[in-house]
């Protein structure tokens, strides 16, 4: 599965997040605004959100048509969700959730 760096692709999200390369205009410090989470964590969270949305869609499709394909796809995505949740937990435990730009972890 390909991962998308949060600084490419989705312009709408980029506008909301501020972008990592955008300067700090108010402070005049010339430092990037950055993100409070790492790229790796962002990618995992984004993939997890997409899989969860897919599961919800499969639930609705199965309710409408009852085809066994939706159950099969749900089982595959549940395995993916489990893998992504495990990875997110590993990032948290390993101290890799927060971006280094945002100052690392709380003391």
N, C-alpha and C positions, 0 to 999 in steps of 0.2 A: 504494500500500500504506500503510495507516494504521500509525502507530507508537504504541507504548504507553510512556508514561513509567513508569519503574520504581517510582514512588511511587503508582501506581494499579493496580487489578486484582489481581494475584497476591499474595494475602495470605501464602501459605506462603513465598515468596521474601522478602517484606518482613520476616517474622519472623526469617529467617536473616541478612539484611543489616543489620538494625537500623533502617533507615529514616533518611532524611535529616533529618526534622523532630524526631526523638527527641533529648532532651537528654542530656548527659554526666553521668549520675548519680554515678559514682564520683569523677570529678574535681571535680564541683560548679562547673564553669566556665560552665555555661549554654550552651555551644556545641553545635551539632548533631554527632552522630557522623559523619554524612556517608558518602561512598563514595569509594574511591580512584580510581574512573573517572568520566568525565563521563556525563551522561544520553545524549548523542549516541552515545558509544562503547557504552554499555550497550544501547541500542536496536539498534545494528548487530550486536553480539555475540548478542543474544537472537534476532534474526531469522535470523542465520547458523546458530545452533544448531537452530532449528526446521526450516530448509531441509535441514540435514544429516540430521536425524531422518527427514524425509520421504523423502529419497533412500534411506535404509536400508530404510524400509518398502516403497518401490517395488521395491527389489531383491528383497525377500522375496516380494512379490506376483507379480513376474514369474517368479520361480523356481517358485512354486506353480501359476500359471495360464498363463504364457507369452504373455499378451495383449500386443499391440503398444502398447496405451494406456500401460502402465507405462514403456516405453522413451520414448515421447513426453513424458510427464510428467517423466521423469528428465532429459531434455535441457533442458526448460524450467527446471527447478530448478537444473541445473548452471550455466546462464547466470546465474540469480539469485545462486548461491553465488559465482561469479566476480565479479559486481558488488559484493556485500557484502564480499568479501575485499579488493577494490581500495579500497573506501571505508574499511575498517579500516586498511589500509596508509596511506591519505591522512591519516587522523586521527593515526596515530602520527607520520608524517613532519611533520605540521603542529603537533605538540605539543598536540593536543586529546584525547589518550587519557585523561589524568589529570584528575580533578576539581579545580577551583580550591579547593574546600573542603579537600581533602586536602593542600594545600600546593604544588600544581603539580608541576613536574618535579624530578628529582634534580639536584643540582649537582655 
